[in-house]
Amino acid sequence: MIKITKIEKGFAAFRFLLKARSKDKIKPIFTCLFSDGENAVCTDSRRLHMIKLDRDIPAGLYDVITSTTNDIVLCESTVGGQFPNYKQVLYAGEDEPVKLSVWDKHTNGARTLFDI
C-alpha cells in the first residue's frame, strides 16, 4: 500500500494525474494508475495524463483506494489485463523546432480575414 500525503512534494501532480482516470466500470483497466518505474500514467481512453515520478513507486498497476484533498492511497491492483502502451500515443517529433513563415496578406492575396 502506498500513501501520498498533501505535505509531500508531488501531491499536486498526483491529483492532476488522477483526473484522467476512467469512472467506467466496464473497462476496469482504465480505472487504475499505471507505473513503469519512471512515469505514472492514467487514461480514460480519450485523454492521457502522465507525470514523471519523483518518488519510488514500483512498476505495476495500482487501484486508487482513496483520493481526497489531503491524501491518496494506492494498492496493487487485482484487475486482470494489460495497460495499453501509452508511449505509442506520445509525440516523438523532431528535435529541432520547425520554422514558420510569416503570413503576408499581399503575397497570399487576401484583403480581409474573411478572404482567407
C-alpha positions as CSV (number, residue, x, y, z in Angstrom):
1,M,0.0,0.0,0.0
2,I,1.3,3.4,-1.0
3,K,0.1,6.6,0.7
4,I,0.8,10.0,-0.7
5,T,0.0,12.9,1.6
6,K,-0.6,16.6,0.9
7,I,2.7,17.7,2.5
8,E,4.7,15.6,0.0
9,K,6.3,17.3,-3.0
10,G,4.4,15.5,-5.8
11,F,0.9,15.5,-4.3
12,A,-0.5,18.1,-6.7
13,A,0.9,16.2,-9.7
14,F,-0.8,13.0,-8.5
15,R,-4.1,14.9,-8.1
16,F,-3.7,16.1,-11.7
17,L,-2.9,12.5,-12.8
18,L,-6.0,11.0,-11.3
19,K,-8.3,13.4,-13.1
20,A,-7.7,11.3,-16.3
21,R,-8.7,8.1,-14.6
22,S,-11.9,6.5,-16.0
23,K,-15.0,6.1,-13.9
24,D,-16.4,3.5,-16.3
25,K,-16.5,0.1,-14.6
26,I,-17.0,-1.7,-17.9
27,K,-13.3,-1.0,-18.7
28,P,-11.7,-1.6,-15.3
29,I,-8.1,-1.3,-16.5
30,F,-8.7,2.4,-17.1
31,T,-9.8,3.0,-13.5
32,C,-6.2,2.2,-12.4
33,L,-3.0,4.1,-12.2
34,F,-0.1,2.6,-14.1
35,S,3.6,3.0,-13.2
36,D,6.6,1.8,-15.2
37,G,9.0,2.9,-12.5
38,E,9.9,6.2,-14.2
39,N,6.4,7.6,-15.1
40,A,2.9,7.3,-13.7
41,V,0.0,7.3,-16.2
42,C,-3.8,7.4,-16.1
43,T,-6.1,7.4,-19.0
44,D,-9.8,7.1,-19.7
45,S,-9.1,6.1,-23.4
46,R,-9.8,9.7,-24.6
47,R,-7.2,11.7,-22.6
48,L,-3.9,10.7,-21.0
49,H,-2.2,12.3,-18.1
50,M,1.4,11.4,-17.3
51,I,3.8,12.6,-14.6
52,K,7.5,11.9,-14.1
53,L,7.9,10.1,-10.7
54,D,9.9,11.8,-8.1
55,R,9.3,9.0,-5.6
56,D,9.8,5.3,-5.6
57,I,6.7,3.6,-7.0
58,P,7.5,0.1,-8.4
59,A,6.3,-0.7,-11.9
60,G,2.8,-2.1,-12.0
61,L,-0.9,-1.4,-11.9
62,Y,-2.5,0.3,-8.9
63,D,-6.0,0.7,-7.7
64,V,-6.9,4.0,-6.1
65,I,-8.4,3.3,-2.7
66,T,-8.9,6.9,-1.7
67,S,-8.3,10.2,-3.3
68,T,-9.1,13.2,-1.1
69,T,-7.7,16.7,-0.8
70,N,-5.3,15.5,1.9
71,D,-4.1,12.1,0.8
72,I,-4.1,9.5,-1.9
73,V,-3.9,5.8,-1.1
74,L,-2.9,3.2,-3.8
75,C,-2.6,-0.6,-3.6
76,E,-1.6,-3.2,-6.1
77,S,-4.4,-3.9,-8.5
78,T,-6.2,-7.2,-8.8
79,V,-7.6,-6.2,-12.2
80,G,-6.6,-8.6,-14.9
81,G,-5.3,-7.4,-18.2
82,Q,-2.5,-5.3,-19.6
83,F,-2.4,-1.5,-19.6
84,P,-2.1,-0.1,-23.1
85,N,1.3,1.1,-24.4
86,Y,0.9,4.8,-23.6
87,K,4.2,5.6,-25.4
88,Q,2.6,4.9,-28.7
89,V,0.4,7.9,-28.5
90,L,3.1,10.4,-27.3
91,Y,4.6,12.7,-29.9
92,A,8.1,11.8,-30.8
93,G,8.8,14.6,-33.2
94,E,11.9,16.2,-34.4
95,D,14.5,17.6,-32.0
96,E,14.7,20.9,-33.8
97,P,11.7,23.3,-33.9
98,V,10.1,23.9,-37.2
99,K,10.5,27.5,-38.5
100,L,7.2,29.0,-39.6
101,S,7.0,31.7,-42.2
102,V,5.1,35.0,-41.6
103,W,1.8,35.2,-43.3
104,D,1.6,38.2,-45.6
105,K,-1.8,39.2,-46.9
106,H,-0.4,40.9,-50.0
107,T,1.6,37.8,-51.0
108,N,-1.2,35.4,-50.3
109,G,-3.9,37.6,-52.0
110,A,-6.3,38.1,-49.1
111,R,-7.5,41.6,-48.2
112,T,-9.5,40.7,-45.1
113,L,-9.7,37.9,-42.6
114,F,-12.8,36.6,-44.5
115,D,-10.8,36.3,-47.7
116,I,-8.5,33.6,-46.3
